[in-house]
């Protein structure tokens, strides 16, 4: 008896193809017609798996979230909360660097996306387990998300042209070497991310020590958070 034919379509195949399109050409390149052509199927067959293009993009976003390492938040992992946040942030940025065009979808928050929700749950749970009050754990998750997403939305170094005549020293006396930034984009952006990440974590560590010393709940000055706000954020 002949083997049954492998189905032409699956959710995984659709998502993989859509992610490749987003990576190569951006969000605007994704349409059901374009995807059907790339997959070699009729357009209506996509609706057996996804009702709308937005659902496909949500699935692509979640497939990127699923690439982020969460092992540092396991109860058995020996890393302290600061090291865990650092390693997670590095992993998260690495995933976004590979798929920068999907960041605007990810930036909306996890919604109902399973991998995105697991990510938010892991960060919030780990911070509470480390002794942070729930309201502060929410703020930490939001802060980390702002920082990581922002770092992936664009490149500071890539924003300068590589023409040494573009920046007249009469107008920009401190940009004499700016034309060299673009060719060193990856190094400069990675170094800037680490600089900001360490500064951010230093600030959180100072708050944590303040909290542990019994000098208050560890909230920044002027924070009017209440227990009613102590729900998980969406890193």
VOBA-1610 file (N, C-alpha, C; in pm, whole numbers, padded with zeros to 5 digits, always signed):
BEGIN
Unk+00085-00119+00000Unk+00000+00000+00000Unk+00089+00125+00000Unk+00053+00220-00084Unk+00132+00342-00092Unk+00119+00423+00036Unk+00230+00488+00072Unk+00225+00574+00189Unk+00133+00693+00165Unk+00062+00738+00269Unk-00020+00858+00250Unk+00071+00978+00223Unk+00022+01064+00138Unk+00101+01183+00104Unk+00108+01276+00224Unk+00223+01339+00241Unk+00240+01438+00347Unk+00155+01560+00313Unk+00078+01612+00410Unk-00005+01729+00380Unk+00080+01844+00327Unk+00024+01915+00232Unk+00095+02027+00175Unk+00116+02138+00276Unk+00018+02154+00365Unk+00022+02265+00458Unk+00019+02220+00602Unk+00084+02299+00687Unk+00075+02283+00831Unk+00094+02422+00889Unk+00052+02439+01012Unk+00074+02569+01077Unk+00223+02603+01079Unk+00304+02503+01109Unk+00447+02528+01119Unk+00505+02574+00986Unk+00464+02511+00878Unk+00516+02550+00747Unk+00472+02690+00709Unk+00348+02725+00740Unk+00299+02860+00711Unk+00378+02963+00790Unk+00397+02935+00919Unk+00468+03030+01006Unk+00614+03046+00961Unk+00678+02934+00928Unk+00818+02941+00882Unk+00830+03024+00755Unk+00737+03006+00663Unk+00740+03081+00537Unk+00711+03228+00561Unk+00613+03257+00646Unk+00580+03396+00677Unk+00696+03465+00748Unk+00762+03393+00840Unk+00876+03452+00911Unk+00989+03485+00814Unk+01015+03396+00719Unk+01119+03422+00619Unk+01085+03546+00536Unk+00957+03562+00501Unk+00915+03680+00426Unk+00934+03807+00508Unk+00892+03802+00634Unk+00907+03919+00721Unk+01055+03954+00737Unk+01138+03854+00758Unk+01282+03879+00773Unk+01341+03944+00649Unk+01300+03896+00533Unk+01361+03941+00408Unk+01304+04073+00359Unk+01171+04093+00377Unk+01106+04207+00310Unk+01022+04294+00402Unk+01004+04253+00527Unk+00925+04334+00619Unk+00781+04288+00631Unk+00710+04348+00724Unk+00572+04308+00753Unk+00479+04328+00633Unk+00503+04432+00555Unk+00415+04462+00443Unk+00418+04354+00335Unk+00522+04272+00336Unk+00534+04167+00233Unk+00438+04052+00257Unk+00385+04042+00377Unk+00302+03927+00412Unk+00157+03954+00374Unk+00105+03870+00287Unk-00038+03868+00254Unk-00075+03724+00229Unk-00202+03692+00239Unk-00244+03554+00215Unk-00214+03513+00070Unk-00228+03607-00022Unk-00199+03575-00163Unk-00051+03544-00181Unk+00035+03628-00121Unk+00180+03607-00135Unk+00222+03476-00067Unk+00168+03452+00052Unk+00203+03328+00121Unk+00159+03205+00043Unk+00038+03210-00012Unk-00011+03098-00091Unk+00082+03071-00209Unk+00126+03178-00275Unk+00218+03160-00388Unk+00350+03100-00343Unk+00403+03148-00231Unk+00530+03096-00180Unk+00518+02948-00142Unk+00402+02911-00092Unk+00380+02773-00046Unk+00332+02681-00158Unk+00293+02739-00270Unk+00245+02658-00382Unk+00108+02599-00358Unk+00022+02675-00291Unk-00113+02627-00263Unk-00212+02735-00302Unk-00341+02704-00294Unk-00443+02804-00320Unk-00464+02888-00195Unk-00500+03013-00215Unk-00519+03104-00103Unk-00615+03056+00004Unk-00734+03007-00035Unk-00830+02964+00066Unk-00780+02852+00157Unk-00683+02773+00112Unk-00636+02663+00195Unk-00566+02712+00322Unk-00516+02838+00318Unk-00453+02893+00437Unk-00553+02909+00551Unk-00682+02930+00515Unk-00781+02957+00618Unk-00818+02833+00699Unk-00770+02718+00658Unk-00787+02599+00740Unk-00699+02605+00865Unk-00599+02694+00863Unk-00504+02705+00974Unk-00508+02842+01041Unk-00529+02947+00963Unk-00534+03084+01016Unk-00649+03158+00950Unk-00728+03230+01030Unk-00842+03302+00974Unk-00802+03433+00909Unk-00695+03496+00961Unk-00657+03628+00910Unk-00505+03639+00899Unk-00461+03741+00827Unk-00318+03768+00818Unk-00262+03807+00955Unk-00340+03881+01033Unk-00294+03920+01165Unk-00265+03799+01253Unk-00346+03696+01242Unk-00320+03574+01318Unk-00188+03510+01276Unk-00157+03516+01148Unk-00029+03462+01100Unk+00086+03542+01159Unk+00076+03674+01158Unk+00183+03758+01213Unk+00198+03737+01363Unk+00087+03716+01432Unk+00094+03687+01575Unk+00169+03556+01598Unk+00144+03457+01514Unk+00212+03329+01526Unk+00361+03342+01495Unk+00394+03425+01397Unk+00535+03451+01366Unk+00603+03515+01486Unk+00537+03616+01544Unk+00594+03682+01662Unk+00616+03582+01774Unk+00520+03493+01795Unk+00534+03396+01904Unk+00646+03297+01876Unk+00669+03266+01749Unk+00778+03175+01716Unk+00913+03236+01749Unk+00921+03369+01743Unk+01045+03438+01782Unk+01058+03441+01934Unk+00949+03467+02004Unk+00952+03461+02151Unk+00997+03323+02200Unk+00958+03220+02127Unk+00993+03084+02167Unk+01142+03056+02156Unk+01215+03142+02084Unk+01359+03125+02069Unk+01438+03180+02188Unk+01370+03253+02277Unk+01438+03316+02391Unk+01460+03213+02502Unk+01583+03207+02551Unk+01620+03114+02658Unk+01555+03158+02790Unk+01484+03067+02855Unk+01423+03094+02985Unk+01479+03004+03094Unk+01584+02928+03062Unk+01634+02829+03158Unk+01687+02893+03285Unk+01732+03018+03275Unk+01788+03085+03393Unk+01684+03114+03500Unk+01556+03102+03464Unk+01450+03127+03561Unk+01397+02998+03624Unk+01452+02884+03586Unk+01411+02758+03649Unk+01451+02758+03796Unk+01368+02698+03878Unk+01395+02697+04022Unk+01528+02632+04055Unk+01569+02534+03974Unk+01693+02462+04002Unk+01817+02534+03950Unk+01798+02640+03872Unk+01913+02712+03816Unk+01980+02794+03926Unk+02114+02790+03935Unk+02182+02858+04047Unk+02199+03009+04028Unk+02167+03062+03912Unk+02191+03204+03889Unk+02102+03292+03977Unk+02159+03400+04032Unk+02079+03493+04110Unk+01993+03577+04016Unk+01902+03656+04073Unk+01805+03728+03991Unk+01872+03825+03894Unk+01981+03891+03938Unk+02047+03987+03851Unk+02113+03916+03733Unk+02185+03809+03759Unk+02251+03735+03651Unk+02147+03675+03557Unk+02037+03627+03615Unk+01931+03569+03532Unk+01873+03674+03439Unk+01846+03793+03491Unk+01792+03900+03407Unk+01890+03937+03296Unk+02019+03944+03330Unk+02120+03977+03230Unk+02122+03873+03119Unk+02130+03746+03156Unk+02143+03640+03056Unk+02017+03629+02971Unk+01903+03648+03035Unk+01777+03646+02960Unk+01770+03762+02862Unk+01810+03881+02905Unk+01806+03998+02818Unk+01897+03979+02696Unk+02014+03921+02718Unk+02107+03894+02607Unk+02045+03796+02508Unk+01981+03692+02561Unk+01916+03593+02474Unk+01800+03656+02397Unk+01723+03738+02466Unk+01608+03804+02404Unk+01655+03896+02290Unk+01757+03976+02318Unk+01807+04066+02214Unk+01861+03987+02094Unk+01928+03875+02122Unk+01981+03794+02013Unk+01869+03745+01921Unk+01758+03704+01980Unk+01645+03658+01899Unk+01588+03774+01816Unk+01576+03891+01877Unk+01521+04005+01805Unk+01616+04056+01698Unk+01746+04043+01723Unk+01845+04085+01623Unk+01835+03999+01497Unk+01801+03872+01515Unk+01783+03783+01399Unk+01654+03812+01323Unk+01556+03869+01393Unk+01424+03892+01332Unk+01374+04033+01365Unk+01447+04138+01327Unk+01410+04274+01370Unk+01278+04324+01313Unk+01237+04273+01198Unk+01116+04326+01136Unk+00988+04286+01208Unk+00995+04186+01294Unk+00876+04143+01368Unk+00862+04217+01500Unk+00960+04298+01536Unk+00958+04367+01666Unk+00832+04452+01685Unk+00783+04526+01584Unk+00660+04604+01607Unk+00541+04519+01651Unk+00533+04396+01606Unk+00425+04307+01650Unk+00450+04261+01793Unk+00573+04223+01823Unk+00607+04182+01959Unk+00587+04296+02058Unk+00610+04419+02015Unk+00602+04534+02105Unk+00460+04560+02153Unk+00361+04500+02090Unk+00223+04518+02135Unk+00197+04446+02266Unk+00285+04356+02305Unk+00262+04273+02423Unk+00222+04134+02381Unk+00219+04040+02476Unk+00198+03900+02439Unk+00054+03864+02407Unk-00044+03946+02452Unk-00182+03912+02422Unk-00217+03772+02466Unk-00246+03685+02370Unk-00277+03544+02398Unk-00169+03450+02345Unk-00055+03506+02306Unk+00050+03422+02247Unk+00115+03335+02355Unk+00115+03202+02340Unk+00164+03113+02446Unk+00310+03136+02485Unk+00401+03146+02388Unk+00542+03164+02421Unk+00565+03299+02488Unk+00498+03402+02440Unk+00510+03534+02500Unk+00459+03535+02643Unk+00351+03464+02668Unk+00296+03457+02803Unk+00387+03376+02896Unk+00446+03269+02844Unk+00541+03192+02926Unk+00661+03279+02963Unk+00703+03363+02871Unk+00816+03453+02896Unk+00780+03552+03008Unk+00662+03615+02995Unk+00619+03710+03097Unk+00604+03643+03233Unk+00547+03525+03233Unk+00525+03451+03357Unk+00657+03414+03423Unk+00755+03373+03344Unk+00885+03331+03399Unk+00957+03448+03464Unk+00957+03564+03398Unk+01027+03680+03453Unk+00959+03728+03581Unk+00828+03744+03575Unk+00756+03791+03693Unk+00772+03693+03809Unk+00755+03565+03783Unk+00767+03465+03889Unk+00905+03462+03952Unk+01008+03477+03869Unk+01145+03474+03920Unk+01174+03595+04007Unk+01122+03711+03969Unk+01147+03831+04049Unk+01075+03823+04183Unk+00953+03774+04184Unk+00881+03758+04311Unk+00951+03655+04399Unk+00996+03546+04338Unk+01067+03443+04414Unk+01196+03497+04473Unk+01257+03595+04406Unk+01382+03654+04455Unk+01358+03754+04568Unk+01231+03787+04594Unk+01201+03877+04704Unk+01148+04013+04664Unk+01135+04038+04534Unk+01078+04166+04491Unk+00928+04167+04519Unk+00874+04280+04568Unk+00727+04291+04581Unk+00663+04276+04444Unk+00543+04220+04436Unk+00479+04199+04305Unk+00469+04324+04219Unk+00439+04439+04280Unk+00429+04562+04200Unk+00563+04596+04136Unk+00672+04577+04213Unk+00804+04606+04157Unk+00844+04501+04054Unk+00804+04375+04075Unk+00832+04271+03977Unk+00766+04305+03843Unk+00644+04359+03850Unk+00576+04404+03729Unk+00654+04515+03661Unk+00700+04612+03742Unk+00775+04725+03686Unk+00906+04679+03623Unk+00971+04581+03685Unk+01096+04529+03631Unk+01072+04461+03497Unk+00967+04380+03490Unk+00935+04315+03363Unk+00907+04416+03254Unk+00830+04522+03286Unk+00800+04626+03187Unk+00926+04701+03147Unk+01008+04737+03246Unk+01133+04809+03218Unk+01224+04730+03124Unk+01241+04602+03153Unk+01327+04519+03070Unk+01272+04509+02928Unk+01141+04498+02918Unk+01079+04489+02786Unk+01102+04617+02708Unk+01084+04735+02772Unk+01107+04861+02703Unk+01251+04868+02652Unk+01344+04831+02737Unk+01485+04843+02702Unk+01523+04748+02588Unk+01482+04624+02599Unk+01521+04524+02498Unk+01453+04554+02365Unk+01323+04582+02368Unk+01252+04613+02244Unk+01310+04738+02179Unk+01337+04840+02260Unk+01391+04963+02205Unk+01526+04942+02138Unk+01607+04855+02197Unk+01739+04830+02139Unk+01729+04760+02004Unk+01617+04691+01982Unk+01602+04615+01858Unk+01528+04692+01749Unk+01470+04806+01784Unk+01391+04880+01686Unk+01476+04958+01587Unk+01601+04980+01619Unk+01688+05052+01527Unk+01831+05047+01573Unk+01919+05095+01488Unk+02062+05095+01519Unk+02112+05238+01527Unk+02171+05275+01640Unk+02233+05407+01652Unk+02347+05420+01551Unk+02437+05322+01552Unk+02553+05330+01464Unk+02512+05326+01317Unk+02411+05246+01286Unk+02366+05234+01148Unk+02296+05358+01096Unk+02269+05453+01184Unk+02201+05575+01143Unk+02291+05681+01084Unk+02421+05654+01081Unk+02517+05748+01022Unk+02565+05695+00887Unk+02584+05784+00792Unk+02633+05743+00660Unk+02784+05727+00666Unk+02838+05648+00573Unk+02982+05621+00574Unk+03061+05717+00485Unk+03002+05833+00457Unk+03067+05937+00377Unk+03134+06037+00470Unk+03266+06045+00468Unk+03338+06132+00561Unk+03316+06280+00532Unk+03259+06313+00416Unk+03230+06454+00386Unk+03092+06496+00434Unk+03015+06401+00489Unk+02876+06431+00524Unk+02863+06517+00649Unk+02966+06516+00734Unk+02955+06585+00861Unk+03062+06694+00870Unk+03025+06811+00821Unk+03116+06926+00816Unk+03153+06966+00959Unk+03283+06966+00992Unk+03324+07003+01128Unk+03283+07143+01168Unk+03254+07229+01072Unk+03206+07362+01105Unk+03067+07356+01167Unk+02990+07256+01124Unk+02855+07241+01178Unk+02850+07139+01292Unk+02935+07033+01280Unk+02931+06924+01377Unk+03074+06896+01426Unk+03126+06980+01513Unk+03267+06969+01551Unk+03304+06840+01623Unk+03207+06767+01672Unk+03238+06645+01747Unk+03204+06517+01669Unk+03170+06529+01543Unk+03132+06412+01463Unk+03234+06381+01354Unk+03358+06414+01378Unk+03461+06392+01277Unk+03483+06246+01241Unk+03449+06155+01334Unk+03466+06012+01308Unk+03332+05939+01289Unk+03225+06015+01278Unk+03092+05954+01272Unk+03073+05866+01149Unk+03145+05898+01040Unk+03130+05818+00919Unk+03183+05676+00936Unk+03258+05651+01043Unk+03313+05517+01068Unk+03216+05428+01146Unk+03110+05488+01200Unk+03020+05412+01287Unk+02945+05302+01212Unk+02900+05332+01091Unk+02816+05236+01018Unk+02887+05103+00995Unk+03017+05109+00961Unk+03088+04985+00932Unk+03117+04905+01059Unk+03101+04966+01176Unk+03122+04898+01303Unk+02991+04880+01379Unk+02883+04879+01304Unk+02749+04882+01361Unk+02726+04772+01464Unk+02755+04648+01429Unk+02724+04537+01519Unk+02799+04549+01652Unk+02927+04582+01644Unk+03009+04595+01764Unk+02960+04709+01852Unk+02934+04824+01791Unk+02893+04942+01867Unk+02757+04920+01931Unk+02664+04864+01855Unk+02530+04841+01909Unk+02532+04738+02022Unk+02611+04634+02007Unk+02621+04532+02113Unk+02684+04591+02239Unk+02786+04674+02220Unk+02852+04736+02335Unk+02758+04835+02404Unk+02681+04908+02326Unk+02585+05003+02384Unk+02478+04928+02463Unk+02434+04814+02410Unk+02333+04734+02481Unk+02388+04687+02615Unk+02510+04634+02615Unk+02569+04586+02740Unk+02590+04701+02839Unk+02632+04817+02789Unk+02651+04932+02877Unk+02520+04971+02944Unk+02414+04980+02865Unk+02284+05016+02920Unk+02229+04909+03013Unk+02249+04782+02975Unk+02198+04673+03057Unk+02265+04671+03194Unk+02397+04688+03197Unk+02467+04690+03325Unk+02424+04809+03410Unk+02405+04924+03347Unk+02359+05042+03422Unk+02220+05018+03480Unk+02133+04959+03401Unk+01998+04929+03446Unk+02001+04831+03563Unk+02079+04726+03551Unk+02087+04626+03657Unk+02154+04680+03782Unk+02252+04769+03765Unk+02313+04834+03881Unk+02208+04911+03960Unk+02122+04983+03887Unk+02016+05058+03954Unk+01919+04968+04026Unk+01881+04858+03964Unk+01791+04764+04030Unk+01857+04701+04152Unk+01986+04669+04140Unk+02057+04609+04253Unk+02061+04705+04372Unk+02077+04834+04344Unk+02077+04933+04452Unk+01941+04938+04521Unk+01834+04932+04442Unk+01699+04928+04500Unk+01679+04802+04583Unk+01732+04691+04534Unk+01715+04563+04604Unk+01787+04567+04739Unk+01906+04623+04739Unk+01981+04634+04865Unk+01908+04726+04963Unk+01853+04834+04913Unk+01775+04925+04995Unk+01656+04852+05057Unk+01588+04773+04974Unk+01473+04696+05020Unk+01515+04592+05123Unk+01624+04521+05097Unk+01670+04416+05188Unk+01717+04473+05321Unk+01761+04599+05319Unk+01807+04663+05441Unk+01695+04713+05529Unk+01571+04690+05486Unk+01457+04729+05567Unk+01429+04877+05562Unk+01474+04945+05457Unk+01456+05090+05449Unk+01335+05128+05365Unk+01249+05032+05342Unk+01130+05062+05263Unk+01103+04949+05166Unk+00996+04961+05090Unk+00956+04852+05001Unk+01034+04844+04873Unk+01140+04924+04858Unk+01222+04913+04738Unk+01168+04986+04619Unk+01073+05077+04640Unk+01017+05151+04528Unk+01097+05277+04503Unk+01105+05320+04380Unk+01172+05448+04352Unk+01097+05562+04420Unk+01167+05670+04449Unk+01103+05785+04510Unk+00989+05833+04423Unk+00877+05864+04486Unk+00763+05916+04412Unk+00674+05810+04353Unk+00707+05680+04367Unk+00626+05572+04313Unk+00502+05557+04400Unk+00387+05573+04338Unk+00262+05565+04414Unk+00194+05432+04395Unk+00272+05326+04365Unk+00214+05194+04341Unk+00137+05148+04464Unk+00034+05072+04441Unk-00044+05014+04550Unk-00052+04866+04527Unk-00090+04787+04629Unk-00104+04642+04609Unk-00198+04607+04495Unk-00295+04693+04465Unk-00389+04664+04357Unk-00320+04659+04222Unk-00200+04718+04213Unk-00128+04719+04085Unk-00032+04602+04072Unk-00036+04513+04168Unk+00065+04407+04172Unk+00026+04290+04084Unk+00009+04314+03956Unk-00019+04206+03861Unk+00097+04194+03765Unk+00117+04076+03706Unk+00233+04057+03619Unk+00236+04153+03503Unk+00355+04203+03473Unk+00374+04284+03353Unk+00399+04195+03234Unk+00437+04252+03123Unk+00454+04176+02999Unk+00591+04201+02941Unk+00698+04137+02993Unk+00832+04158+02939Unk+00843+04103+02800
//
